[in-house]
Protein backbone atom coordinates (compact mmCIF):
# COMPACT_ATOMS: atom_id res chain seq x y z
CA UNK A 1 0.00 0.00 0.00
CA UNK A 2 2.95 2.32 0.61
CA UNK A 3 4.13 1.59 -2.94
CA UNK A 4 0.66 2.35 -4.34
CA UNK A 5 0.48 5.57 -2.38
CA UNK A 6 3.93 6.64 -3.59
CA UNK A 7 2.72 6.26 -7.20
CA UNK A 8 -0.08 8.72 -6.54
CA UNK A 9 -2.99 6.32 -6.98
CA UNK A 10 -6.41 7.72 -6.11
CA UNK A 11 -8.03 7.13 -2.71
CA UNK A 12 -10.74 5.09 -4.45
CA UNK A 13 -8.12 2.79 -6.01
CA UNK A 14 -6.24 2.43 -2.72
CA UNK A 15 -9.44 1.42 -0.93
CA UNK A 16 -10.22 -1.12 -3.62
CA UNK A 17 -6.75 -2.71 -3.33
CA UNK A 18 -6.85 -2.85 0.45
CA UNK A 19 -10.35 -4.34 0.64
CA UNK A 20 -9.65 -6.99 -2.00
CA UNK A 21 -6.34 -8.05 -0.51
CA UNK A 22 -7.59 -8.21 3.08
CA UNK A 23 -10.48 -10.44 1.96
CA UNK A 24 -8.06 -12.71 0.12
CA UNK A 25 -5.66 -12.71 3.07
CA UNK A 26 -8.37 -13.88 5.45
CA UNK A 27 -9.51 -16.59 3.04
CA UNK A 28 -5.97 -17.99 2.71
CA UNK A 29 -5.46 -17.97 6.44
CA UNK A 30 -8.76 -19.58 7.43
CA UNK A 31 -9.28 -21.99 4.54
CA UNK A 32 -5.68 -23.04 3.75
CA UNK A 33 -3.65 -21.92 6.80
CA UNK A 34 -1.42 -19.86 4.49
CA UNK A 35 0.16 -16.70 5.86
CA UNK A 36 3.19 -16.42 3.54
CA UNK A 37 2.71 -15.15 -0.04
CA UNK A 38 5.43 -17.49 -1.32
CA UNK A 39 3.14 -20.44 -0.49
CA UNK A 40 0.23 -19.21 -2.60
CA UNK A 41 -0.38 -21.30 -5.73
CA UNK A 42 -2.57 -20.77 -8.77
CA UNK A 43 -4.99 -23.35 -7.39
CA UNK A 44 -5.53 -21.24 -4.26
CA UNK A 45 -6.48 -18.21 -6.36
CA UNK A 46 -8.90 -20.25 -8.47
CA UNK A 47 -10.47 -21.78 -5.37
CA UNK A 48 -10.87 -18.30 -3.87
CA UNK A 49 -12.99 -17.13 -6.78
CA UNK A 50 -15.07 -20.31 -6.54
CA UNK A 51 -15.47 -19.65 -2.81
CA UNK A 52 -16.73 -16.10 -3.46
CA UNK A 53 -19.19 -17.36 -6.10
CA UNK A 54 -20.55 -20.01 -3.73
CA UNK A 55 -20.88 -17.70 -0.73
CA UNK A 56 -22.51 -14.79 -2.57
CA UNK A 57 -22.49 -11.06 -1.89
CA UNK A 58 -21.28 -9.70 1.46
CA UNK A 59 -20.84 -13.17 2.95
CA UNK A 60 -17.05 -12.86 2.89
CA UNK A 61 -15.51 -10.17 5.06
CA UNK A 62 -12.05 -9.01 6.12
CA UNK A 63 -12.74 -8.87 9.88
CA UNK A 64 -15.43 -9.73 12.41
CA UNK A 65 -15.49 -6.09 13.46
CA UNK A 66 -16.56 -4.97 9.98
CA UNK A 67 -19.54 -7.35 10.18
CA UNK A 68 -20.63 -5.88 13.51
CA UNK A 69 -20.37 -2.34 12.15
CA UNK A 70 -21.86 -2.80 8.65
CA UNK A 71 -24.32 -5.67 9.38
CA UNK A 72 -24.24 -6.99 5.79
CA UNK A 73 -26.82 -9.67 6.60
CA UNK A 74 -29.46 -6.92 6.70
CA UNK A 75 -28.87 -5.96 3.06
CA UNK A 76 -31.50 -6.98 0.52
CA UNK A 77 -28.88 -8.40 -1.83
CA UNK A 78 -27.04 -10.35 0.89
CA UNK A 79 -25.95 -13.75 -0.43
CA UNK A 80 -26.92 -13.03 -4.03
CA UNK A 81 -24.59 -13.97 -6.90
CA UNK A 82 -21.39 -11.95 -7.15
CA UNK A 83 -21.04 -10.51 -10.66
CA UNK A 84 -18.15 -11.22 -12.98
CA UNK A 85 -17.42 -7.48 -12.92
CA UNK A 86 -16.76 -7.64 -9.16
CA UNK A 87 -14.71 -10.84 -9.48
CA UNK A 88 -12.68 -9.30 -12.33
CA UNK A 89 -11.91 -6.34 -10.08
CA UNK A 90 -10.75 -8.68 -7.28
CA UNK A 91 -8.59 -10.56 -9.78
CA UNK A 92 -7.05 -7.35 -11.13
CA UNK A 93 -6.09 -6.27 -7.60
CA UNK A 94 -4.65 -9.67 -6.67
CA UNK A 95 -2.69 -9.69 -9.95
CA UNK A 96 -1.26 -6.26 -9.12
CA UNK A 97 -0.23 -7.49 -5.66
CA UNK A 98 1.66 -10.54 -6.91
CA UNK A 99 3.20 -8.58 -9.79
CA UNK A 100 4.60 -6.21 -7.15
CA UNK A 101 5.92 -9.12 -5.03
CA UNK A 102 7.54 -10.67 -8.12
CA UNK A 103 9.22 -7.37 -9.07
CA UNK A 104 10.50 -6.98 -5.52
CA UNK A 105 11.76 -10.60 -5.57
CA UNK A 106 9.60 -11.53 -2.57
CA UNK A 107 8.26 -14.50 -4.56
CA UNK A 108 10.11 -16.55 -7.18
CA UNK A 109 7.01 -17.31 -9.25
CA UNK A 110 3.85 -15.32 -9.93
CA UNK A 111 0.88 -17.63 -9.19
CA UNK A 112 -1.49 -15.37 -11.14
CA UNK A 113 0.04 -16.05 -14.55
CA UNK A 114 -1.68 -19.45 -14.92
CA UNK A 115 -5.13 -18.26 -13.78
CA UNK A 116 -7.62 -17.61 -16.57
CA UNK A 117 -8.78 -14.03 -16.82
CA UNK A 118 -12.33 -13.40 -15.61
CA UNK A 119 -14.29 -11.42 -18.19
CA UNK A 120 -16.38 -8.64 -16.66
CA UNK A 121 -20.00 -8.36 -17.72
CA UNK A 122 -20.64 -5.59 -20.23
CA UNK A 123 -23.52 -3.31 -19.36
CA UNK A 124 -24.91 -1.03 -22.05
CA UNK A 125 -24.58 2.51 -20.78
CA UNK A 126 -28.04 4.01 -20.53
CA UNK A 127 -28.73 7.03 -22.73
CA UNK A 128 -31.02 9.59 -21.15
CA UNK A 129 -33.53 10.83 -23.69
CA UNK A 130 -33.73 14.48 -24.64
CA UNK A 131 -37.00 14.74 -22.70
CA UNK A 132 -35.50 13.11 -19.59
CA UNK A 133 -32.58 15.55 -19.72
CA UNK A 134 -35.03 18.42 -20.17
CA UNK A 135 -37.03 17.33 -17.11
CA UNK A 136 -33.85 16.78 -15.09
CA UNK A 137 -32.56 20.29 -15.71
CA UNK A 138 -36.01 21.77 -15.10
CA UNK A 139 -36.11 20.13 -11.64
CA UNK A 140 -33.47 22.51 -10.24
CA UNK A 141 -34.51 25.75 -8.53
CA UNK A 142 -31.80 28.01 -9.93
CA UNK A 143 -32.82 30.87 -7.62
CA UNK A 144 -30.97 28.95 -4.85
CA UNK A 145 -27.16 29.02 -4.82
CA UNK A 146 -26.62 25.28 -4.29
CA UNK A 147 -29.20 24.21 -6.87
CA UNK A 148 -27.93 26.70 -9.46
CA UNK A 149 -24.41 25.33 -8.84
CA UNK A 150 -25.53 21.73 -9.29
CA UNK A 151 -27.49 22.67 -12.42
CA UNK A 152 -24.45 24.26 -14.05
CA UNK A 153 -22.20 21.35 -12.99
CA UNK A 154 -24.56 18.91 -14.74
CA UNK A 155 -24.57 21.04 -17.89
CA UNK A 156 -20.76 21.28 -17.89
CA UNK A 157 -20.40 17.49 -17.62
CA UNK A 158 -22.95 16.93 -20.42
CA UNK A 159 -21.20 19.40 -22.73
CA UNK A 160 -17.56 18.55 -21.95
CA UNK A 161 -17.43 14.97 -20.66
CA UNK A 162 -15.29 16.04 -17.69
CA UNK A 163 -15.25 13.86 -14.57
CA UNK A 164 -17.00 15.34 -11.54
CA UNK A 165 -13.84 15.11 -9.42
CA UNK A 166 -11.91 17.05 -12.06
CA UNK A 167 -14.51 19.82 -12.23
CA UNK A 168 -14.65 20.41 -8.49
CA UNK A 169 -10.95 21.38 -8.59
CA UNK A 170 -11.44 24.05 -11.29
CA UNK A 171 -10.68 27.70 -10.47
CA UNK A 172 -11.77 30.72 -12.58
CA UNK A 173 -8.34 31.05 -14.21
CA UNK A 174 -8.82 27.56 -15.70
CA UNK A 175 -11.81 28.71 -17.79
CA UNK A 176 -11.37 30.56 -21.09
CA UNK A 177 -14.82 31.68 -22.19
CA UNK A 178 -13.55 33.19 -25.46
CA UNK A 179 -11.74 29.99 -26.50
CA UNK A 180 -14.50 27.72 -25.17
CA UNK A 181 -12.09 25.61 -23.11
CA UNK A 182 -11.52 24.47 -19.53
CA UNK A 183 -8.10 23.39 -18.30
CA UNK A 184 -8.34 20.35 -16.00
CA UNK A 185 -5.27 20.21 -13.77
CA UNK A 186 -6.29 17.50 -11.30
CA UNK A 187 -7.02 14.54 -13.55
CA UNK A 188 -7.14 10.79 -13.10
CA UNK A 189 -4.03 10.39 -15.28
CA UNK A 190 -2.17 13.16 -13.37
CA UNK A 191 -1.74 14.98 -16.71
CA UNK A 192 -3.29 18.35 -17.54
CA UNK A 193 -5.84 18.29 -20.34
CA UNK A 194 -8.32 20.62 -21.99
CA UNK A 195 -12.02 19.98 -22.48
CA UNK A 196 -14.11 22.17 -24.74
CA UNK A 197 -17.59 23.67 -24.51
CA UNK A 198 -20.21 25.12 -26.81
CA UNK A 199 -21.23 28.82 -27.09
CA UNK A 200 -24.47 27.85 -25.29
CA UNK A 201 -22.56 26.54 -22.27
CA UNK A 202 -20.21 29.52 -22.53
CA UNK A 203 -23.17 31.82 -21.87
CA UNK A 204 -24.29 29.60 -18.98
CA UNK A 205 -20.81 29.68 -17.43
CA UNK A 206 -20.45 33.45 -17.82
CA UNK A 207 -23.77 33.97 -16.00
CA UNK A 208 -22.79 31.50 -13.27
CA UNK A 209 -19.40 33.16 -12.67
CA UNK A 210 -21.04 36.58 -12.33
CA UNK A 211 -23.62 35.15 -9.92
CA UNK A 212 -20.96 33.23 -7.96
CA UNK A 213 -18.77 36.34 -7.55
CA UNK A 214 -21.65 38.18 -5.88
CA UNK A 215 -22.10 35.58 -3.16
CA UNK A 216 -18.72 34.00 -2.44
CA UNK A 217 -15.00 34.73 -2.59
CA UNK A 218 -14.17 31.01 -2.82
CA UNK A 219 -11.21 30.09 -5.04
CA UNK A 220 -13.29 27.32 -6.63
CA UNK A 221 -15.68 27.73 -9.55
CA UNK A 222 -18.17 25.28 -8.00
CA UNK A 223 -17.83 25.76 -4.21
CA UNK A 224 -20.00 24.69 -1.32
CA UNK A 225 -22.32 27.29 0.20
CA UNK A 226 -19.54 28.07 2.69
CA UNK A 227 -16.96 28.49 -0.05
CA UNK A 228 -15.14 25.20 0.50
CA UNK A 229 -14.29 22.60 -2.12
CA UNK A 230 -17.31 20.43 -2.86
CA UNK A 231 -17.31 16.73 -2.02
CA UNK A 232 -18.07 14.43 -4.96
CA UNK A 233 -20.55 12.49 -2.82
CA UNK A 234 -22.66 15.62 -2.24
CA UNK A 235 -23.01 16.18 -5.98
CA UNK A 236 -23.86 12.50 -6.49
CA UNK A 237 -26.57 12.75 -3.82
CA UNK A 238 -28.00 15.92 -5.41
CA UNK A 239 -28.18 14.35 -8.87
CA UNK A 240 -29.74 11.21 -7.41
CA UNK A 241 -32.41 13.30 -5.65
CA UNK A 242 -33.31 15.28 -8.77
CA UNK A 243 -33.35 12.09 -10.82
CA UNK A 244 -35.84 10.54 -8.39
CA UNK A 245 -38.02 13.64 -8.77
CA UNK A 246 -38.55 12.81 -12.44
CA UNK A 247 -38.45 9.02 -12.13
CA UNK A 248 -35.01 8.23 -13.58
CA UNK A 249 -31.63 7.34 -12.14
CA UNK A 250 -29.04 10.08 -12.68
CA UNK A 251 -25.38 10.00 -11.65
CA UNK A 252 -22.50 12.36 -12.60
CA UNK A 253 -20.58 9.58 -14.35
CA UNK A 254 -23.75 8.59 -16.21
CA UNK A 255 -23.98 12.15 -17.60
CA UNK A 256 -20.32 11.84 -18.70
CA UNK A 257 -21.29 8.60 -20.45
CA UNK A 258 -24.18 10.42 -22.09
CA UNK A 259 -21.81 13.10 -23.36
CA UNK A 260 -19.72 10.38 -25.04
CA UNK A 261 -22.66 8.59 -26.62
CA UNK A 262 -24.36 11.77 -27.85
CA UNK A 263 -20.98 12.90 -29.22
CA UNK A 264 -20.62 9.67 -31.22
CA UNK A 265 -24.27 9.62 -32.30
CA UNK A 266 -23.81 13.17 -33.54
CA UNK A 267 -20.96 12.10 -35.81
CA UNK A 268 -17.97 12.63 -33.51
CA UNK A 269 -14.96 10.34 -33.97
CA UNK A 270 -13.51 7.89 -31.47
CA UNK A 271 -9.95 9.30 -31.54
CA UNK A 272 -11.02 12.83 -30.58
CA UNK A 273 -13.44 11.48 -27.97
CA UNK A 274 -10.65 9.45 -26.37
CA UNK A 275 -8.52 12.58 -25.94
CA UNK A 276 -11.42 14.62 -24.56
CA UNK A 277 -12.32 11.93 -22.01
CA UNK A 278 -8.69 11.59 -20.91
CA UNK A 279 -8.50 7.87 -21.60
CA UNK A 280 -5.08 6.23 -21.73
CA UNK A 281 -5.74 4.84 -25.22
CA UNK A 282 -8.39 4.68 -27.92
CA UNK A 283 -8.84 0.99 -27.05
CA UNK A 284 -10.12 1.99 -23.60
CA UNK A 285 -12.66 4.32 -25.22
CA UNK A 286 -13.74 1.67 -27.73
CA UNK A 287 -14.28 -0.91 -24.99
CA UNK A 288 -16.46 1.56 -23.09
CA UNK A 289 -18.55 2.99 -25.91
CA UNK A 290 -19.02 0.37 -28.62
CA UNK A 291 -22.15 -0.98 -26.91
CA UNK A 292 -24.91 0.88 -28.74
CA UNK A 293 -28.50 -0.34 -28.61
CA UNK A 294 -30.27 -1.24 -31.86
CA UNK A 295 -32.25 2.01 -31.67
CA UNK A 296 -29.06 4.06 -31.26
CA UNK A 297 -27.42 2.25 -34.19
CA UNK A 298 -30.49 2.97 -36.30
CA UNK A 299 -30.41 6.67 -35.41
CA UNK A 300 -26.72 6.93 -36.22
CA UNK A 301 -27.22 5.12 -39.52
CA UNK A 302 -29.96 7.53 -40.61
CA UNK A 303 -27.51 10.42 -40.11
CA UNK A 304 -24.90 8.82 -42.34
CA UNK A 305 -26.91 6.82 -44.89
CA UNK A 306 -24.88 6.80 -48.16
CA UNK A 307 -27.95 7.00 -50.41
CA UNK A 308 -29.36 9.94 -48.43
CA UNK A 309 -26.08 11.85 -48.61
CA UNK A 310 -25.33 11.21 -52.30
CA UNK A 311 -27.12 13.07 -55.09
CA UNK A 312 -27.89 9.97 -57.12
N, C-alpha and C positions, 0 to 999 in steps of 0.2 A: 504494500500500500504506500510505503514511503517512495518507492520507485515511481508508482503511478502519479503520486502527488507532485513529484519533482518534474514530471513531464507535462504538468499543467492540465491534466485531465479534469473535466467538469465534475462538480459535486455529484451530479446525477450519475455519472459513469462510475465514480468512486463508490457510491452507495451500492450500485448494481454489482460491482466486483465483490465488495465485502460480503453482501448478503449471500450471493451465489457460493462463494468459497467457504463461508462458515457453515452453510447447509451441507455442503459436500464433506467438509471436515468432520461434522458430527456423524454423518452417515458412515464414513470410513471407520471412525472410532467405535461406534456402537454395533455395526453390522459385521465388520471384518477385523476389529481390534488393530487397525492400522493407524499409527500416529506419525510415521515417517514418510515423506513424499517419495523417497527412493523405492519404497515397497509397493507403490501403487502401480497396477498393471492395467492394460487396456480392458481386460475383463471386468475390473472393478468399476470403471467408468461406464461401460455398457450396462452393468447391473444396476448402477445408480439411476440411470435414466428409466430403466424398467421399474425400479422401485418407486420413482416419482409418478410414473404413469399409473401404477397399481394403487398407490395411496390417494391420489387426487389432490385437488387444490387445498392449500393451507394445512395439510395434514403432516407435512414435514416442516420442522422449525429448528432454528439454530440454538435456542436455549429455552429451558422451562420458564424462565422469567418473561420471555417475549410472549409466551402463550397466556400467562396470567394477565399481562398488560393488554394485549390485543384481542384476546378471546376469539380466535378465528372460528371456533365451532359455532358461533352465533351468526356467522355470515351465511347468506342465502345460497352462495355458490360453494360452500364448504364441501370438500370431497368430490366435486365434479371434475371431469377430465381436464388435465393440464394440456394446453394447446401446444402444438409443435413450435409456435412462435416463442413461447416461454422456454421450452426445452432447448431451442436453438440458441437463445440468449444465455442460458446456463452453460451450454457447451462452448460458446464463444469465450465466456469468461474463464472457464476451466482450461481451455486451450491457451489463453493468454498467460495464465498462471504457470503452466508447465513449460511454455516457451521461454518464459523468464527464468525459470529454474534451470533449464537446459543451457541457456546463454551464460548463466552465472556458474555453470558447472556444478550445481548442487545435485543434479541427477545425470546419469550417464546416457539414459535413453528417455525419449519423450513418449509416454504411454498414449498420448492423444493421436499420434500419427496413424494408428491402425484402427481408429474408431470412425465408422461411417458418419458423414456429415448429416445432421438433421435438417431437413428442409422446412423453413418456416412457412406457415399458411399465408397465402396472398389474399388480402382483403381489398376489394375494389374501393377506392377512396370515393366517398359520397360527394356528389356535386349538388350544392344547394342551388335551387332554381332561382331565376331572376326574381320571381314573386316572393320566395322565402327570404332572399337577401333584402328585398324592399321592406318586407314586414319587420325583419330583424333591425334594420337601421331606423325604422319608424318607431320602434319600441323604446328608444332612448329619449329621455327628457333633457334636451341640450341646453335648457335654461339653468341646469345644475352643473357645477364645475366637474364633479366626478363622472357624471353621465356623458357630458360633452367630451371629456377626455377619453373615455372608453369608446365612444362613437368614432372619434377621429382615429384612435389606435386601430380599430377594426377596418376602417377605410384605408389606412396606410398599408396594413397587411394585405388586404385584397388587391391593392394597386401595385404593390412592390414585391410581395412574396417574402418580405423580411421575417425573421423569427421574432417572436414576442420578446425573448430575452435580449436580443440585439437592439430592439427599438427602445427598450426602457433605459438603455445606457446613452441614448442620443442626447446631445446638447445643441442649442441653437446654431452654433458655428458649424455643425455637421450638415446643416440643411442649406442647399443652394436653390432657392425658389426659381431664379432665372434659368438655371441649367436643368432644372427638374431632376435633381439628384440628391440622395442622402448618403453620406459616408458612414458606414458601419465599422466601428473601431474595436468593438468587443464581440468578436464572432466565434463560432464553434471551432473553426479551423485556426484561430489565433492570427488570421491574416486580414488586414483591412480590405474592404470591398465596397463598391458603390452599388446602390439599387436606384432605380429610376421611377419617376412618377409622371402622371398625365397632367395637362393644364388644369383639368377639373380638380384633381387632388391638390394641385398647387394653390388654387384659390381657397380650398378647405384649410390647408395648412397655414396660409397667410392669416386667415381669419382667426384660427386657433391660437397662433403665436401672439397676435394682438390682444386677444381675450386673456390668454395666460399671463401676459406681462402686466395686466391690470390687477391681477389677484395674487400673484406670487413672485418672489424673487429667486425661486429655485433654479439651480443650474441645469436641471433636466427639462427636456421638452415635454415629457409626459409624467409629471410628478404626482405624488400623493397630495391630498388636500393640505397636509402640513408642509409640503415642499420637499419631502424625502423621496428617495428613489422607490419606485413602485415594486412590489413583489409580484412575480409572475403568477403566483397562485391566486392573488386578488383579482387579476384580470381574467384568469380562467373562470373564477367563480362568477364574475359579472357577466361574462359571455354566456355561461351556462344558465344563469337566471333569466337573461333576456331571450335565450333560445326557448326555454320552458314557457315563457309568456306567449310564444307564437306556435308552440307545439313541435319544435324541432331541436335536435341536439346541435349545439354550436360550441366550438373550441378554437382557440387561437391557431393551433397547428392545422386544424381542418380548413380554416380560411386561407392559410398559406397553401394548402393542397388545392383549394379552389382557384387560387390565383394561377397555379401551374396548369391546371386542366383548362381553365378558360383561355389562358395564353396559347396553349396548343390547339384548342378548338378554334381559336380565332386566326390560326395560320402561323403562329410563332414556331420557331425551330428549336430542336432539342439542345443544340450546342449552346445557343444564347441563353436558353432557360437554365441550363446547368451552371453557367457562370453567374447568373442573377441569383440563383438559389444558394450559391456557395458550396455546391457539391464538390467532392474531391475528384470526380471524373464523370464523364458523360454516361458511363455504364451505370453509375449509381442513380442518376436521373432516369435512365431508361427503365431500370428495375422498378422504380417507384411509380412511374407514370405511363407505362404501356398497358395499363389495365382498364381500357375504356369499356363502357357498356355498349350493347348493340345500338341503343338510341344515340349515344354520343358519337359512335362511329358513323352512323347514318347522317347526323347533322354535319359532321366534318366533311363527309363525302360530298354532300350537296353544295358545300362552299367551294369545292375544288373539282367538281365534275368536268372532265375534259370536254364533253360535247357541249356543255353549257358555256364554257369559256371560249371555245373556238367558234369562229364565224364560218361554219360549214353547214 
